[in-house]
Amino acid sequence: MSKKILVLLGHPDKETYSGSIASSYEEAARAAGHEVRRVNLGELSFDPILHKGYKVIQELEPDLVSLQEDFNWADHIVLVYPNWWNTMPALLKGLFDRFWIPGFAFNFDKVTKKLIKRLKGKTARVIVVAGTNGPFKTWWKYGDFTNEIQHGILEFAGIKTKVSVYGPCERVDGQCRDKWLNEVAKLGEKAR
């Protein structure tokens, strides 16, 4: 069954291995008959800083409004980013700070005091590219570096999320990198 897929490259530079991973997924998904939209973080124009925190919701720039529309359109979201200092790049975090707001991703019911997850029914695949340390070694030393994106952001809004981590990218040969690109392509074919 064909799906509507949003591929969001969370690396500010698309000419990276993270960009290659996103392209591998995108191309395989298109070839399998899925409808795909691609967004590259580095091509968006927005202020990533919450100048007043959440006391005041800043007016969203057109690129952020468009990204919200893409999230609403998609059945499946694919987010690819590098692991920098055991988290996502600051610009990607700033993106979520700005556009992942009440009324779009979630609401709090003031009467029942319950969370309303506004993006329920969607699925996501987060693909994290680790540079110098492998995923297990990083997890062992520092803990779950995908908790924030999986549980604190995507699943908070109701998106059922799976995570894949590839690395250490800086210590492997081209054959290993190609193997990972093929694994990602298989995920794209099946929209997983």
Backbone as JSON Lines, residues from 0, in Angstrom:
{"i":0,"aa":"M","n":[0.83,-1.18,0.0],"ca":[0.0,0.0,0.0],"c":[0.88,1.25,0.0]}
{"i":1,"aa":"S","n":[0.57,2.18,-0.87],"ca":[1.34,3.41,-1.0],"c":[1.11,4.33,0.2]}
{"i":2,"aa":"K","n":[2.18,4.99,0.64],"ca":[2.09,5.93,1.76],"c":[2.58,7.3,1.33]}
{"i":3,"aa":"K","n":[2.15,8.3,2.09],"ca":[2.66,9.67,1.94],"c":[3.79,9.82,2.97]}
{"i":4,"aa":"I","n":[4.99,10.08,2.47],"ca":[6.17,10.1,3.32],"c":[6.84,11.47,3.28]}
{"i":5,"aa":"L","n":[7.15,11.99,4.46],"ca":[7.95,13.2,4.59],"c":[9.34,12.8,5.03]}
{"i":6,"aa":"V","n":[10.36,13.16,4.25],"ca":[11.75,12.94,4.62],"c":[12.32,14.29,5.03]}
{"i":7,"aa":"L","n":[12.73,14.39,6.29],"ca":[13.31,15.63,6.82],"c":[14.77,15.37,7.15]}
{"i":8,"aa":"L","n":[15.66,16.01,6.4],"ca":[17.09,15.93,6.69],"c":[17.41,16.96,7.76]}
{"i":9,"aa":"G","n":[17.79,16.49,8.94],"ca":[18.06,17.36,10.07],"c":[19.5,17.81,10.2]}
{"i":10,"aa":"H","n":[20.31,17.56,9.2],"ca":[21.69,18.08,9.17],"c":[21.63,19.39,8.4]}
{"i":11,"aa":"P","n":[22.25,20.46,8.89],"ca":[22.21,21.73,8.17],"c":[22.85,21.68,6.78]}
{"i":12,"aa":"D","n":[23.71,20.68,6.53],"ca":[24.4,20.57,5.25],"c":[23.94,19.28,4.56]}
{"i":13,"aa":"K","n":[23.32,19.39,3.39],"ca":[22.82,18.19,2.72],"c":[23.92,17.4,2.03]}
{"i":14,"aa":"E","n":[25.11,17.99,1.87],"ca":[26.23,17.29,1.22],"c":[27.05,16.54,2.26]}
{"i":15,"aa":"T","n":[26.41,15.62,2.97],"ca":[27.03,14.85,4.04],"c":[26.55,13.41,3.94]}
{"i":16,"aa":"Y","n":[27.1,12.54,4.78],"ca":[26.62,11.16,4.8],"c":[25.17,11.12,5.28]}
{"i":17,"aa":"S","n":[24.79,12.0,6.19],"ca":[23.38,12.09,6.61],"c":[22.51,12.41,5.4]}
{"i":18,"aa":"G","n":[22.97,13.31,4.55],"ca":[22.25,13.64,3.33],"c":[22.13,12.44,2.4]}
{"i":19,"aa":"S","n":[23.19,11.65,2.31],"ca":[23.16,10.44,1.48],"c":[22.16,9.42,2.03]}
{"i":20,"aa":"I","n":[22.1,9.31,3.35],"ca":[21.14,8.4,3.99],"c":[19.71,8.85,3.64]}
{"i":21,"aa":"A","n":[19.45,10.15,3.79],"ca":[18.11,10.68,3.49],"c":[17.76,10.44,2.01]}
{"i":22,"aa":"S","n":[18.72,10.65,1.12],"ca":[18.49,10.45,-0.31],"c":[18.24,8.99,-0.63]}
{"i":23,"aa":"S","n":[18.97,8.09,0.02],"ca":[18.77,6.66,-0.21],"c":[17.36,6.25,0.16]}
{"i":24,"aa":"Y","n":[16.87,6.72,1.32],"ca":[15.51,6.42,1.73],"c":[14.5,7.0,0.73]}
{"i":25,"aa":"E","n":[14.69,8.28,0.42],"ca":[13.77,8.99,-0.48],"c":[13.67,8.32,-1.85]}
{"i":26,"aa":"E","n":[14.8,8.02,-2.45],"ca":[14.81,7.43,-3.8],"c":[14.15,6.06,-3.82]}
{"i":27,"aa":"A","n":[14.44,5.24,-2.8],"ca":[13.85,3.89,-2.74],"c":[12.34,3.97,-2.51]}
{"i":28,"aa":"A","n":[11.92,4.91,-1.68],"ca":[10.48,5.07,-1.41],"c":[9.75,5.51,-2.68]}
{"i":29,"aa":"R","n":[10.31,6.45,-3.4],"ca":[9.7,6.9,-4.67],"c":[9.62,5.75,-5.67]}
{"i":30,"aa":"A","n":[10.71,5.0,-5.8],"ca":[10.76,3.88,-6.75],"c":[9.73,2.81,-6.4]}
{"i":31,"aa":"A","n":[9.4,2.69,-5.12],"ca":[8.41,1.7,-4.68],"c":[6.98,2.22,-4.81]}
{"i":32,"aa":"G","n":[6.81,3.46,-5.29],"ca":[5.47,4.0,-5.53],"c":[4.9,4.86,-4.42]}
{"i":33,"aa":"H","n":[5.71,5.17,-3.41],"ca":[5.23,6.04,-2.34],"c":[5.33,7.5,-2.79]}
{"i":34,"aa":"E","n":[4.47,8.33,-2.26],"ca":[4.51,9.77,-2.53],"c":[5.42,10.39,-1.48]}
{"i":35,"aa":"V","n":[6.45,11.09,-1.92],"ca":[7.47,11.58,-1.0],"c":[7.66,13.09,-1.14]}
{"i":36,"aa":"R","n":[7.75,13.74,0.01],"ca":[8.18,15.14,0.08],"c":[9.48,15.17,0.86]}
{"i":37,"aa":"R","n":[10.42,16.01,0.42],"ca":[11.73,16.11,1.07],"c":[11.93,17.54,1.54]}
{"i":38,"aa":"V","n":[12.38,17.67,2.78],"ca":[12.71,18.97,3.35],"c":[14.13,18.88,3.9]}
{"i":39,"aa":"N","n":[14.97,19.85,3.53],"ca":[16.34,19.94,4.03],"c":[16.42,21.09,5.02]}
{"i":40,"aa":"L","n":[16.8,20.78,6.24],"ca":[16.85,21.77,7.32],"c":[17.65,23.01,6.91]}
{"i":41,"aa":"G","n":[18.78,22.81,6.27],"ca":[19.65,23.93,5.9],"c":[19.06,24.88,4.87]}
{"i":42,"aa":"E","n":[17.96,24.48,4.22],"ca":[17.32,25.34,3.22],"c":[16.12,26.09,3.77]}
{"i":43,"aa":"L","n":[15.79,25.86,5.04],"ca":[14.65,26.56,5.66],"c":[15.09,27.9,6.2]}
{"i":44,"aa":"S","n":[14.19,28.87,6.15],"ca":[14.47,30.19,6.68],"c":[13.57,30.44,7.89]}
{"i":45,"aa":"F","n":[14.17,30.45,9.08],"ca":[13.41,30.68,10.32],"c":[14.37,31.06,11.44]}
{"i":46,"aa":"D","n":[13.85,31.7,12.46],"ca":[14.62,32.04,13.65],"c":[14.47,30.87,14.62]}
{"i":47,"aa":"P","n":[15.57,30.16,14.95],"ca":[15.46,28.99,15.82],"c":[15.38,29.32,17.32]}
{"i":48,"aa":"I","n":[15.41,30.59,17.64],"ca":[15.45,30.98,19.06],"c":[14.07,31.36,19.57]}
{"i":49,"aa":"L","n":[13.72,30.79,20.71],"ca":[12.49,31.19,21.41],"c":[12.84,32.39,22.28]}
{"i":50,"aa":"H","n":[12.6,33.57,21.8],"ca":[13.04,34.78,22.49],"c":[12.3,35.02,23.8]}
{"i":51,"aa":"K","n":[11.09,34.54,23.94],"ca":[10.31,34.7,25.17],"c":[9.92,33.34,25.77]}
{"i":52,"aa":"G","n":[10.66,32.29,25.38],"ca":[10.25,30.96,25.81],"c":[8.89,30.67,25.23]}
{"i":53,"aa":"Y","n":[8.05,29.98,25.99],"ca":[6.7,29.68,25.5],"c":[5.65,30.62,26.1]}
{"i":54,"aa":"K","n":[6.11,31.71,26.74],"ca":[5.16,32.72,27.24],"c":[4.41,33.36,26.09]}
{"i":55,"aa":"V","n":[5.13,33.54,24.99],"ca":[4.56,34.14,23.79],"c":[4.91,33.23,22.61]}
{"i":56,"aa":"I","n":[3.91,32.8,21.86],"ca":[4.18,32.0,20.66],"c":[4.55,32.97,19.53]}
{"i":57,"aa":"Q","n":[5.81,32.87,19.08],"ca":[6.27,33.72,17.99],"c":[5.51,33.38,16.7]}
{"i":58,"aa":"E","n":[5.28,34.38,15.9],"ca":[4.65,34.14,14.6],"c":[5.55,33.23,13.78]}
{"i":59,"aa":"L","n":[4.95,32.21,13.19],"ca":[5.72,31.25,12.41],"c":[6.08,31.8,11.04]}
{"i":60,"aa":"E","n":[7.32,31.61,10.66],"ca":[7.76,31.98,9.32],"c":[7.09,31.05,8.31]}
{"i":61,"aa":"P","n":[6.99,31.48,7.04],"ca":[6.33,30.65,6.02],"c":[6.9,29.23,5.91]}
{"i":62,"aa":"D","n":[8.22,29.07,6.06],"ca":[8.81,27.73,5.98],"c":[8.32,26.83,7.12]}
{"i":63,"aa":"L","n":[8.09,27.39,8.3],"ca":[7.59,26.59,9.41],"c":[6.13,26.21,9.22]}
{"i":64,"aa":"V","n":[5.34,27.13,8.68],"ca":[3.93,26.83,8.36],"c":[3.88,25.72,7.32]}
{"i":65,"aa":"S","n":[4.74,25.81,6.32],"ca":[4.79,24.78,5.27],"c":[5.2,23.43,5.86]}
{"i":66,"aa":"L","n":[6.15,23.42,6.79],"ca":[6.58,22.18,7.41],"c":[5.46,21.56,8.25]}
{"i":67,"aa":"Q","n":[4.71,22.39,8.95],"ca":[3.54,21.87,9.68],"c":[2.56,21.22,8.71]}
{"i":68,"aa":"E","n":[2.33,21.84,7.57],"ca":[1.44,21.26,6.55],"c":[1.98,19.92,6.05]}
{"i":69,"aa":"D","n":[3.3,19.83,5.87],"ca":[3.92,18.57,5.43],"c":[3.73,17.49,6.49]}
{"i":70,"aa":"F","n":[3.89,17.83,7.76],"ca":[3.68,16.85,8.83],"c":[2.22,16.39,8.85]}
{"i":71,"aa":"N","n":[1.29,17.32,8.7],"ca":[-0.13,16.93,8.69],"c":[-0.46,16.05,7.48]}
{"i":72,"aa":"W","n":[0.17,16.33,6.34],"ca":[-0.06,15.56,5.11],"c":[0.46,14.13,5.22]}
{"i":73,"aa":"A","n":[1.62,13.95,5.85],"ca":[2.34,12.67,5.83],"c":[1.67,11.59,6.69]}
{"i":74,"aa":"D","n":[1.77,10.36,6.18],"ca":[1.43,9.17,6.99],"c":[2.64,8.75,7.8]}
{"i":75,"aa":"H","n":[3.82,8.94,7.2],"ca":[5.07,8.45,7.79],"c":[6.12,9.55,7.66]}
{"i":76,"aa":"I","n":[6.83,9.8,8.75],"ca":[7.87,10.84,8.77],"c":[9.22,10.16,8.97]}
{"i":77,"aa":"V","n":[10.19,10.56,8.18],"ca":[11.55,10.05,8.31],"c":[12.43,11.24,8.65]}
{"i":78,"aa":"L","n":[13.12,11.13,9.77],"ca":[13.99,12.21,10.24],"c":[15.41,11.66,10.31]}
{"i":79,"aa":"V","n":[16.33,12.29,9.57],"ca":[17.73,11.85,9.54],"c":[18.59,12.99,10.08]}
{"i":80,"aa":"Y","n":[19.44,12.67,11.05],"ca":[20.34,13.7,11.57],"c":[21.58,13.06,12.19]}
{"i":81,"aa":"P","n":[22.67,13.84,12.32],"ca":[23.88,13.33,12.97],"c":[23.78,13.48,14.49]}
{"i":82,"aa":"N","n":[24.46,12.61,15.19],"ca":[24.55,12.7,16.65],"c":[25.71,13.65,16.98]}
{"i":83,"aa":"W","n":[25.36,14.82,17.43],"ca":[26.37,15.8,17.84],"c":[26.24,16.0,19.35]}
{"i":84,"aa":"W","n":[27.3,15.7,20.08],"ca":[27.31,15.86,21.53],"c":[26.12,15.15,22.18]}
{"i":85,"aa":"N","n":[25.84,13.94,21.68],"ca":[24.79,13.07,22.21],"c":[23.39,13.64,22.07]}
{"i":86,"aa":"T","n":[23.18,14.43,21.05],"ca":[21.84,14.94,20.76],"c":[21.79,15.39,19.31]}
{"i":87,"aa":"M","n":[20.7,15.98,18.94],"ca":[20.53,16.48,17.58],"c":[21.26,17.82,17.41]}
{"i":88,"aa":"P","n":[21.54,18.22,16.16],"ca":[22.13,19.54,15.94],"c":[21.24,20.65,16.52]}
{"i":89,"aa":"A","n":[21.86,21.72,16.99],"ca":[21.12,22.82,17.62],"c":[20.05,23.4,16.71]}
{"i":90,"aa":"L","n":[20.34,23.52,15.42],"ca":[19.36,24.09,14.49],"c":[18.11,23.21,14.4]}
{"i":91,"aa":"L","n":[18.3,21.89,14.45],"ca":[17.16,20.98,14.43],"c":[16.35,21.11,15.72]}
{"i":92,"aa":"K","n":[17.02,21.23,16.85],"ca":[16.31,21.44,18.12],"c":[15.55,22.75,18.08]}
{"i":93,"aa":"G","n":[16.17,23.79,17.52],"ca":[15.5,25.08,17.37],"c":[14.27,24.99,16.48]}
{"i":94,"aa":"L","n":[14.35,24.15,15.45],"ca":[13.2,23.93,14.58],"c":[12.03,23.36,15.38]}
{"i":95,"aa":"F","n":[12.3,22.32,16.16],"ca":[11.23,21.74,16.97],"c":[10.74,22.73,18.03]}
{"i":96,"aa":"D","n":[11.64,23.5,18.65],"ca":[11.22,24.51,19.62],"c":[10.21,25.47,19.02]}
{"i":97,"aa":"R","n":[10.41,25.82,17.75],"ca":[9.58,26.82,17.11],"c":[8.27,26.29,16.54]}
{"i":98,"aa":"F","n":[8.28,25.12,15.86],"ca":[7.07,24.72,15.15],"c":[6.28,23.62,15.84]}
{"i":99,"aa":"W","n":[6.82,23.0,16.87],"ca":[6.16,21.9,17.6],"c":[5.38,22.51,18.75]}
{"i":100,"aa":"I","n":[4.29,23.17,18.43],"ca":[3.61,24.02,19.4],"c":[2.17,23.54,19.65]}
{"i":101,"aa":"P","n":[1.58,24.02,20.75],"ca":[0.17,23.7,21.01],"c":[-0.7,24.14,19.84]}
{"i":102,"aa":"G","n":[-1.69,23.3,19.55],"ca":[-2.57,23.57,18.42],"c":[-2.12,22.86,17.17]}
{"i":103,"aa":"F","n":[-0.84,22.55,17.1],"ca":[-0.33,21.78,15.97],"c":[0.0,20.35,16.4]}
{"i":104,"aa":"A","n":[0.96,20.19,17.29],"ca":[1.43,18.85,17.67],"c":[0.67,18.29,18.86]}
{"i":105,"aa":"F","n":[0.16,19.15,19.71],"ca":[-0.51,18.7,20.93],"c":[-1.36,19.83,21.5]}
{"i":106,"aa":"N","n":[-2.16,19.49,22.47],"ca":[-2.89,20.46,23.28],"c":[-3.03,19.89,24.68]}
{"i":107,"aa":"F","n":[-3.24,20.75,25.64],"ca":[-3.58,20.32,26.98],"c":[-5.03,20.71,27.22]}
{"i":108,"aa":"D","n":[-5.86,19.73,27.57],"ca":[-7.26,20.0,27.87],"c":[-7.32,20.61,29.26]}
{"i":109,"aa":"K","n":[-7.75,21.84,29.35],"ca":[-7.78,22.56,30.63],"c":[-8.8,21.99,31.6]}
{"i":110,"aa":"V","n":[-9.84,21.35,31.07],"ca":[-10.87,20.78,31.93],"c":[-10.42,19.44,32.49]}
{"i":111,"aa":"T","n":[-10.01,18.54,31.61],"ca":[-9.63,17.19,32.05],"c":[-8.18,17.1,32.49]}
{"i":112,"aa":"K","n":[-7.39,18.12,32.18],"ca":[-5.96,18.17,32.49],"c":[-5.18,17.07,31.75]}
{"i":113,"aa":"K","n":[-5.72,16.63,30.61],"ca":[-5.07,15.58,29.84],"c":[-4.4,16.15,28.6]}
{"i":114,"aa":"L","n":[-3.39,15.4,28.15],"ca":[-2.67,15.74,26.93],"c":[-3.44,15.22,25.74]}
{"i":115,"aa":"I","n":[-3.63,16.07,24.74],"ca":[-4.24,15.66,23.48],"c":[-3.11,15.57,22.46]}
{"i":116,"aa":"K","n":[-2.88,14.36,21.95],"ca":[-1.82,14.12,20.98],"c":[-2.41,14.32,19.59]}
{"i":117,"aa":"R","n":[-2.04,15.4,18.94],"ca":[-2.69,15.81,17.69],"c":[-2.16,15.11,16.44]}
{"i":118,"aa":"L","n":[-1.07,14.37,16.55],"ca":[-0.51,13.71,15.37],"c":[-0.62,12.18,15.48]}
{"i":119,"aa":"K","n":[-1.57,11.73,16.26],"ca":[-1.82,10.29,16.44],"c":[-2.15,9.63,15.11]}
{"i":120,"aa":"G","n":[-1.74,8.38,14.98],"ca":[-2.01,7.63,13.76],"c":[-0.87,7.68,12.76]}
{"i":121,"aa":"K","n":[0.09,8.56,12.99],"ca":[1.26,8.66,12.11],"c":[2.39,7.79,12.66]}
{"i":122,"aa":"T","n":[3.31,7.43,11.78],"ca":[4.49,6.7,12.21],"c":[5.73,7.49,11.8]}
{"i":123,"aa":"A","n":[6.84,7.15,12.44],"ca":[8.11,7.82,12.11],"c":[9.26,6.84,12.22]}
{"i":124,"aa":"R","n":[10.28,7.14,11.45],"ca":[11.57,6.46,11.54],"c":[12.6,7.55,11.74]}
{"i":125,"aa":"V","n":[13.31,7.49,12.86],"ca":[14.42,8.41,13.12],"c":[15.7,7.65,12.79]}
{"i":126,"aa":"I","n":[16.53,8.25,11.96],"ca":[17.81,7.64,11.61],"c":[18.91,8.58,12.08]}
{"i":127,"aa":"V","n":[19.68,8.1,13.05],"ca":[20.76,8.9,13.63],"c":[22.09,8.38,13.09]}
{"i":128,"aa":"V","n":[22.92,9.29,12.63],"ca":[24.23,8.95,12.1],"c":[25.27,9.35,13.14]}
{"i":129,"aa":"A","n":[25.96,8.35,13.67],"ca":[26.97,8.59,14.71],"c":[28.35,8.68,14.06]}
{"i":130,"aa":"G","n":[29.16,9.62,14.49],"ca":[30.45,9.85,13.87],"c":[31.58,9.01,14.4]}
{"i":131,"aa":"T","n":[32.05,9.27,15.6],"ca":[33.27,8.64,16.08],"c":[33.05,7.41,16.94]}
{"i":132,"aa":"N","n":[31.94,7.32,17.65],"ca":[31.67,6.16,18.49],"c":[30.48,5.4,17.94]}
{"i":133,"aa":"G","n":[30.51,4.09,18.1],"ca":[29.37,3.28,17.72],"c":[28.2,3.53,18.65]}
{"i":134,"aa":"P","n":[26.99,3.17,18.22],"ca":[25.79,3.42,19.02],"c":[25.83,2.79,20.4]}
{"i":135,"aa":"F","n":[26.29,1.54,20.49],"ca":[26.29,0.87,21.79],"c":[27.26,1.54,22.75]}
{"i":136,"aa":"K","n":[28.46,1.87,22.28],"ca":[29.47,2.5,23.14],"c":[28.96,3.85,23.65]}
{"i":137,"aa":"T","n":[28.34,4.62,22.77],"ca":[27.79,5.92,23.18],"c":[26.68,5.73,24.21]}
{"i":138,"aa":"W","n":[25.77,4.79,23.94],"ca":[24.69,4.52,24.89],"c":[25.25,4.07,26.23]}
{"i":139,"aa":"W","n":[26.26,3.19,26.21],"ca":[26.84,2.65,27.44],"c":[27.46,3.76,28.28]}
{"i":140,"aa":"K","n":[28.14,4.69,27.64],"ca":[28.83,5.76,28.38],"c":[27.9,6.89,28.8]}
{"i":141,"aa":"Y","n":[26.91,7.24,27.93],"ca":[26.15,8.46,28.17],"c":[24.64,8.28,28.3]}
{"i":142,"aa":"G","n":[24.16,7.1,28.04],"ca":[22.72,6.87,28.13],"c":[22.03,7.0,26.77]}
{"i":143,"aa":"D","n":[20.71,6.95,26.8],"ca":[19.92,6.96,25.58],"c":[19.92,8.34,24.94]}
{"i":144,"aa":"F","n":[20.65,8.47,23.84],"ca":[20.76,9.76,23.16],"c":[19.64,9.97,22.14]}
{"i":145,"aa":"T","n":[18.68,9.04,22.08],"ca":[17.53,9.21,21.18],"c":[16.24,9.43,21.97]}
{"i":146,"aa":"N","n":[16.32,9.43,23.27],"ca":[15.12,9.6,24.11],"c":[14.39,10.9,23.82]}
{"i":147,"aa":"E","n":[15.14,11.98,23.67],"ca":[14.55,13.3,23.45],"c":[13.68,13.33,22.2]}
{"i":148,"aa":"I","n":[14.22,12.86,21.07],"ca":[13.46,12.92,19.82],"c":[12.34,11.89,19.8]}
{"i":149,"aa":"Q","n":[12.61,10.67,20.25],"ca":[11.59,9.62,20.17],"c":[10.46,9.86,21.16]}
{"i":150,"aa":"H","n":[10.79,9.95,22.43],"ca":[9.76,10.03,23.46],"c":[9.33,11.46,23.78]}
{"i":151,"aa":"G","n":[10.3,12.36,23.88],"ca":[10.01,13.71,24.32],"c":[9.38,14.6,23.26]}
{"i":152,"aa":"I","n":[9.56,14.24,21.98],"ca":[9.02,15.08,20.9],"c":[7.99,14.33,20.07]}
{"i":153,"aa":"L","n":[8.42,13.31,19.32],"ca":[7.52,12.66,18.37],"c":[6.4,11.87,19.05]}
{"i":154,"aa":"E","n":[6.74,10.99,19.99],"ca":[5.7,10.2,20.65],"c":[4.84,11.07,21.57]}
{"i":155,"aa":"F","n":[5.38,12.15,22.08],"ca":[4.59,13.11,22.88],"c":[3.39,13.62,22.09]}
{"i":156,"aa":"A","n":[3.59,13.74,20.76],"ca":[2.51,14.22,19.88],"c":[1.7,13.07,19.28]}
{"i":157,"aa":"G","n":[2.02,11.82,19.66],"ca":[1.24,10.67,19.21],"c":[1.82,9.9,18.04]}
{"i":158,"aa":"I","n":[3.04,10.25,17.59],"ca":[3.64,9.58,16.44],"c":[4.41,8.34,16.93]}
{"i":159,"aa":"K","n":[3.97,7.17,16.49],"ca":[4.65,5.92,16.83],"c":[6.0,5.89,16.13]}
{"i":160,"aa":"T","n":[7.09,5.79,16.89],"ca":[8.42,6.04,16.36],"c":[9.37,4.86,16.57]}
{"i":161,"aa":"K","n":[10.15,4.57,15.52],"ca":[11.24,3.6,15.59],"c":[12.54,4.34,15.27]}
{"i":162,"aa":"V","n":[13.62,3.88,15.89],"ca":[14.91,4.54,15.73],"c":[15.94,3.55,15.17]}
{"i":163,"aa":"S","n":[16.74,4.03,14.22],"ca":[17.89,3.29,13.7],"c":[19.11,4.17,13.88]}
{"i":164,"aa":"V","n":[20.21,3.58,14.31],"ca":[21.45,4.33,14.5],"c":[22.55,3.65,13.7]}
{"i":165,"aa":"Y","n":[23.28,4.44,12.91],"ca":[24.39,3.93,12.11],"c":[25.67,4.63,12.54]}
{"i":166,"aa":"G","n":[26.72,3.84,12.74],"ca":[27.99,4.42,13.1],"c":[28.91,3.36,13.68]}
{"i":167,"aa":"P","n":[30.16,3.71,13.91],"ca":[30.77,5.03,13.73],"c":[31.15,5.29,12.27]}
{"i":168,"aa":"C","n":[30.53,6.26,11.68],"ca":[30.71,6.54,10.25],"c":[32.12,6.97,9.9]}
{"i":169,"aa":"E","n":[32.82,7.62,10.81],"ca":[34.16,8.11,10.51],"c":[35.22,7.01,10.57]}
{"i":170,"aa":"R","n":[34.84,5.83,11.06],"ca":[35.83,4.76,11.23],"c":[35.56,3.54,10.35]}
{"i":171,"aa":"V","n":[34.64,3.65,9.41],"ca":[34.33,2.49,8.57],"c":[34.69,2.78,7.12]}
{"i":172,"aa":"D","n":[34.82,1.71,6.35],"ca":[35.16,1.88,4.94],"c":[33.91,2.11,4.1]}
{"i":173,"aa":"G","n":[34.13,2.39,2.82],"ca":[33.04,2.65,1.89],"c":[32.08,1.48,1.76]}
{"i":174,"aa":"Q","n":[32.59,0.27,1.88],"ca":[31.75,-0.92,1.77],"c":[30.72,-0.96,2.89]}
{"i":175,"aa":"C","n":[31.14,-0.62,4.09],"ca":[30.22,-0.59,5.23],"c":[29.19,0.53,5.05]}
{"i":176,"aa":"R","n":[29.64,1.68,4.61],"ca":[28.7,2.79,4.37],"c":[27.67,2.42,3.3]}
{"i":177,"aa":"D","n":[28.12,1.73,2.26],"ca":[27.19,1.28,1.21],"c":[26.18,0.28,1.76]}
{"i":178,"aa":"K","n":[26.63,-0.58,2.65],"ca":[25.73,-1.56,3.28],"c":[24.63,-0.83,4.04]}
{"i":179,"aa":"W","n":[25.01,0.21,4.78],"ca":[24.02,0.99,5.54],"c":[23.05,1.69,4.6]}
{"i":180,"aa":"L","n":[23.56,2.25,3.48],"ca":[22.68,2.9,2.51],"c":[21.67,1.91,1.95]}
{"i":181,"aa":"N","n":[22.1,0.67,1.7],"ca":[21.18,-0.36,1.22],"c":[20.15,-0.73,2.26]}
{"i":182,"aa":"E","n":[20.55,-0.8,3.53],"ca":[19.58,-1.08,4.61],"c":[18.52,0.01,4.67]}
{"i":183,"aa":"V","n":[18.95,1.25,4.54],"ca":[18.01,2.38,4.57],"c":[17.09,2.34,3.35]}
{"i":184,"aa":"A","n":[17.63,1.97,2.19],"ca":[16.82,1.87,0.99],"c":[15.7,0.83,1.19]}
{"i":185,"aa":"K","n":[16.01,-0.27,1.85],"ca":[14.99,-1.29,2.12],"c":[13.9,-0.73,3.03]}
{"i":186,"aa":"L","n":[14.28,0.08,4.0],"ca":[13.28,0.75,4.84],"c":[12.4,1.66,3.98]}
{"i":187,"aa":"G","n":[13.02,2.37,3.05],"ca":[12.27,3.27,2.17],"c":[11.3,2.53,1.27]}
{"i":188,"aa":"E","n":[11.72,1.4,0.72],"ca":[10.83,0.61,-0.12],"c":[9.56,0.22,0.62]}
{"i":189,"aa":"K","n":[9.72,-0.16,1.88],"ca":[8.6,-0.66,2.69],"c":[7.93,0.46,3.5]}
{"i":190,"aa":"A","n":[8.42,1.68,3.37],"ca":[7.88,2.83,4.12],"c":[7.9,2.54,5.63]}
{"i":191,"aa":"R","n":[9.04,2.1,6.09],"ca":[9.19,1.79,7.52],"c":[10.18,2.73,8.16]}
